[in-house]
Amino acid sequence: MNDAAQHKWWQTGIIYEIYLRSFQDSNNDGIGDLRGIINRLDYLQWLGVNILWITPFYPSPMKDFGYDISDYTAVDSRFGDMQDFDDLVAEVHRHNMKLVIDFVPNHTSDQHHWFKESRSSRFNLKRDWYIWQTPAHGKSPNNWLSVLGGSAWQWEELTQQYYYHAFLKEQPDLDLTNAEVMNAISDVMRFWLSKGVDGFRVDVMWHLAKDKLLRDNPVNPNYKPSMPDCDRLQQIYSCDRPEVHEVIAQLRKVLDEYDDRVMMGEIYLSPDKTIPYYGEKNNEAHLPSNFQLLFIPWKAKDISGAIEEYEALLPKDAWPNWAIGNHDRARLISRISKDQTRNAAILLLTLRGTPVLYYGDEIGIPQVQIPKEEVQDPQGLLMPDKGLSRDPQRTPMQWDKSLNAGFTRAKPWLRLSNDYQEQNVEVQSKDDESLLSFYKRMIALRQSEPSLMYGSYSEVFSDENILAYTRQSVLGDTFLIVLNFTDEKHLFSHAQRLEGSIEIATDAKWDGLIFGNELDIEPNMGLVIRLDK
Ligand code: GLC
């Protein structure tokens, strides 16, 4: 297929995740907000990304910074109001972009009126909207552990039962296999879809159904103390249940009542277990998240293997996606070496599949050390010794060199990286050699070349050091991408004679024409070569 019209916007676009609290504060309370995003749309358009995913903006006690929702169909006053949201939808569309919102159907806040009713009595009509259990032999119903530490069961004195929470005790899990809950959640989706949102990023999709028999999870023989507590167990009964697919298919049905919307799914599973989330008939998530680049070693062989495996597993008509950062994982530049950040940009923007970028990675915001007394993330507070706080990757966007990088004039909710006076959008946008300018060029190239947007992928070569592959359109337009993952020079040799020109290189001084079978690849070098036809 070469015709753009045959591809959906979420296949040809580039997704940019905005961590709302940290993007732009417009009312100087130290917290990012919806109006702040509106004020920065020109920047995002200039950068060339065209699908914005924004993290939760709903009323919330903020125990998990918005992933604990107390009202699914309103806007938290810290982030603005419904008029701001409507303006955001209109302005995003006016900028020819799409808006995807975070959607958290797995759990509510314990302050949601559904849960308040549910917990009020065993006979309440909403009791079965959540997962309540009587103690087994005086103890919690089973051994399931919360992702954020400790037992996943919380005892309620009032009604003498436990409720299940996969995350914080303030985030009780809904039972989406209950038809009333599914109806209520479907109406929430319709509410936002009718407002014109272009889709949802469904939070913790692989958690959406639990074993009805509540069987104990088996012990994980591969557990290491550095892992989160919940990894002591293999979560085979609490997550990734066969029943989950029916739940997701129902959510998808609601989405499909509207034209041309998208469903992304957050799924932390191995590729073979993630693929079923496309649905047997492609009737579940359009984009079940592919997080491999967040975990595998940054080495040519590992990356080559991950791409091959994923490409081979993808069912017919399923569209790939690749993420390189998000608000739950360490910042890209700190995960890999600084010298590899441009190669990461080339890789992400030349792989087959929708790229997912995390705000600030385009200017190289690093992990920011947050002193103990300033830690905000519950995961950091509940497991202080494991280095799992997510604050370091959630620091405010660095716009310019003014106070607090132009993010806010008040005290920011989280401290900024102290390099913000040198590393910010304003400085980097004026510098042709900056990481930001590099991203902009790569994005523009991808978006103007059918071969890079939806051409075929073939590996040409890989060893311990170098990965090389082509992307080719049906008309035969071909790009050869060569990436050196090491800080040593290596020779790349190719059976066929190569003829072409360097379109983009990690260092601007490498340009010009390519002839012959061999190329000397400098340390950390990445090349995007347009091959002659
Ligand atoms: C998802 C979110 C994460 C949140 C969790 C619980 O993993 O990305 O930030 O803590 O769900 O809602």
Boltz pocket constraint, residues with backbone or C-beta under 6 A from the ligand:
constraints:
  - pocket:
      binder: B
      contacts: [[A, 64], [A, 67], [A, 68], [A, 104], [A, 167], [A, 203], [A, 204], [A, 266], [A, 327], [A, 328]]
      max_distance: 6.0
